[in-house]
């Protein structure tokens, strides 16, 4: 495949390496807004940029009828607009708050546990995420996905908030610490015990590999998708 990388920071460079190892050609490495000219006619765009420019980047690609794999977090208030653009331009869009295979299995486990706990009143729930100090948004997109999975499957909660859980607002502690790639924990605590599920990333390679696998999967498809579609979860 011909892949264009939009946003060429640390994640972009790792994706570049993995894409080349898997036999793909990287036809553009952009740190600026993509255009029909500088994208160089790719089969797919992988977008890992910054929250303030993500929407414009994605919009430009979709309007050029190029499918987009997006891993940028912190811009999701405009996600419905992007999904509409994908439909209007008869192309494809896939957003992932986290492309790691392990994290997407963790999402499924989290939803299952939330359903099991919905009728057990003795336990309160709290989320925690730890990331490197360079991460600009808080909470992380992965933590938001975990919170949304709990809210969908446990009617004790109807929204999430930063800091501690209060009544029907599910709390997320967001910690920024040195060079941590990403650690996410979900706690259910009672007066007598605690249940915890946790995912710890050792490096960023799992995120990058998942993004390339998603790019391979989305070729020739139309519509809006998630990693659940890619992995059949």
C-alpha positions in Angstrom: 0.0 0.0 0.0 0.9 3.6 -0.4 0.6 5.3 3.0 0.7 9.0 3.9 1.7 10.0 7.4 0.1 13.2 8.7 1.7 14.3 11.8 5.3 13.2 12.0 6.2 13.2 15.7 7.3 10.2 17.8 4.4 8.1 16.9 4.6 9.0 13.2 8.2 7.9 13.1 7.5 4.5 14.7 4.6 4.0 12.3 6.9 4.8 9.4 9.4 2.1 10.5 6.7 -0.6 10.9 4.9 0.3 7.7 8.2 -0.1 5.8 8.9 -3.4 7.5 5.5 -4.7 6.5 6.3 -3.9 2.8 4.4 -0.6 2.4 5.6 2.6 0.7 5.4 5.8 2.7 4.7 8.5 0.1 4.3 11.5 2.4 5.6 12.5 5.8 3.7 15.7 6.7 4.0 18.2 9.6 1.7 20.6 7.8 -1.9 20.6 6.5 -2.4 17.9 3.9 -3.4 18.8 0.3 -4.0 16.8 -2.8 -0.5 17.8 -3.9 1.6 17.0 -0.9 -0.2 13.8 0.0 1.2 12.2 -3.2 -1.9 10.0 -4.0 -1.8 7.5 -1.1 -4.2 4.6 -0.6 -4.7 5.6 3.0 -3.7 8.3 5.5 -2.5 7.6 9.1 -3.1 10.7 11.2 -1.3 11.2 14.5 -1.0 15.0 15.0 -2.2 17.5 17.6 -5.7 18.1 18.9 -5.9 21.7 17.5 -5.1 20.6 13.9 -6.6 17.1 13.7 -10.0 18.1 12.4 -8.6 20.2 9.5 -6.1 17.4 8.7 -8.8 14.8 8.5 -11.2 17.0 6.7 -8.7 17.7 3.9 -7.9 14.0 3.4 -11.6 12.9 3.4 -12.5 15.7 0.9 -9.8 14.2 -1.4 -11.6 10.9 -1.0 -8.7 9.3 0.9 -9.5 7.0 3.8 -8.1 8.1 7.2 -6.9 6.2 10.2 -6.8 8.7 13.1 -5.1 8.2 16.5 -5.1 11.9 17.6 -7.1 12.4 20.8 -8.5 15.6 22.3 -10.7 16.8 19.4 -13.7 14.5 19.6 -16.3 17.2 19.9 -16.2 17.3 16.1 -16.1 13.6 15.4 -19.7 13.5 14.1 -18.7 16.1 11.5 -15.9 13.9 10.3 -18.1 10.8 10.1 -20.5 12.7 8.0 -17.7 13.9 5.7 -16.6 10.3 5.2 -20.1 9.3 4.1 -20.5 12.3 1.8 -17.2 11.7 0.1 -17.8 7.9 -0.2 -14.6 7.0 1.6 -13.7 5.6 5.1 -12.8 6.9 8.5 -11.5 5.0 11.5 -10.8 6.6 14.9 -9.0 4.8 17.6 -8.3 6.2 21.1 -5.8 3.4 21.2 -4.7 1.0 18.5 -3.0 -1.6 20.7 -4.4 -5.1 20.4 -4.0 -5.5 24.1 -5.9 -2.3 24.9 -8.8 -3.2 22.6 -9.1 -6.6 24.4 -8.9 -4.6 27.6 -11.8 -2.4 26.4 -13.9 -5.6 25.9 -13.0 -6.9 29.4 -13.8 -3.5 30.9 -17.3 -3.5 29.4 -18.0 -7.1 30.6 -16.9 -6.3 34.1 -19.0 -3.1 34.2 -22.1 -5.2 33.3 -21.2 -7.6 36.1 -20.9 -4.8 38.7 -24.0 -2.8 37.8 -26.2 -4.6 40.5 -23.5 -4.8 43.2 -24.0 -1.6 45.3 -21.1 -2.2 47.7 -18.5 -1.2 45.2 -17.5 2.3 43.9 -15.6 2.7 40.7 -12.6 4.9 39.8 -10.3 5.1 36.7 -6.7 6.1 36.6 -4.4 6.8 33.7 -0.6 7.6 33.7 1.2 9.0 30.7 4.4 10.8 29.8 4.7 14.5 30.5 4.6 15.4 26.8 0.9 14.3 26.4 -1.2 17.4 25.9 -4.7 16.2 26.6 -6.2 14.9 29.8 -7.8 12.5 30.4 -6.4 10.3 27.7 -8.6 9.2 24.9 -8.1 5.6 26.1 -9.4 6.6 29.6 -12.4 8.3 28.0 -13.1 5.1 26.0 -12.9 3.1 29.2 -15.3 5.5 31.0 -17.8 5.4 28.1 -17.7 1.6 28.1 -18.5 1.6 31.9 -21.3 4.2 31.5 -22.8 2.2 28.6 -23.0 -1.0 30.6 -23.5 0.3 34.2 -26.5 2.6 34.8 -24.9 3.8 38.1 -23.1 6.4 36.0 -24.2 8.9 33.4 -21.1 11.0 32.8 -17.3 11.0 33.5 -15.2 13.8 35.1 -11.6 14.4 36.0 -10.6 13.6 39.6 -12.6 11.5 42.1 -15.9 9.7 41.4 -18.9 11.6 42.8 -22.4 10.0 42.7 -23.3 9.4 39.0 -20.1 11.0 37.7 -17.4 8.5 37.1 -14.0 9.8 38.1 -10.7 9.7 36.2 -7.3 10.5 37.8 -4.9 11.7 35.0 -1.3 11.6 36.0 1.7 12.8 34.0 5.0 11.2 34.8 8.3 11.1 33.0 8.3 8.9 29.9 5.5 6.4 30.7 4.0 5.2 27.4 0.6 4.6 29.0 -0.9 2.8 32.0 -4.7 2.5 32.5 -6.4 1.0 35.6 -10.1 0.5 36.5 -10.8 0.0 40.3 -13.9 -1.3 42.0 -13.5 -0.7 45.8 -15.6 -1.8 48.7 -15.0 -1.6 52.4 -13.5 -5.1 52.4 -11.7 -5.5 49.1 -10.8 -4.2 45.7 -11.1 -5.5 42.1 -8.6 -4.0 39.6 -8.1 -4.5 35.9 -5.0 -2.9 34.4 -3.2 -2.5 31.1 0.4 -1.4 31.0 2.1 -0.5 27.7 5.9 -1.1 27.7 6.5 1.0 24.6 4.7 2.7 21.7 5.3 -0.1 19.1 2.0 -1.8 19.9 0.1 1.4 19.1 2.0 1.9 15.8 1.5 -1.7 14.7 -2.3 -1.5 15.3 -2.5 1.7 13.3 -0.8 0.0 10.3 -3.0 -3.1 10.6 -6.0 -0.8 10.6 -4.7 0.9 7.5 -4.3 -2.5 5.8 -7.8 -3.5 6.8 -9.6 -0.3 5.7 -8.4 -0.3 2.1 -11.4 -0.3 -0.4 -14.0 0.1 2.4 -16.5 2.9 2.8 -18.0 4.2 6.0 -17.0 4.7 9.7 -15.3 2.1 11.7 -13.5 1.3 14.9 -10.8 -1.2 16.0 -13.7 -3.5 17.1 -14.4 -3.9 13.3 -10.7 -4.6 12.5 -10.3 -7.2 15.3 -13.8 -8.7 15.1 -14.5 -8.0 18.7 
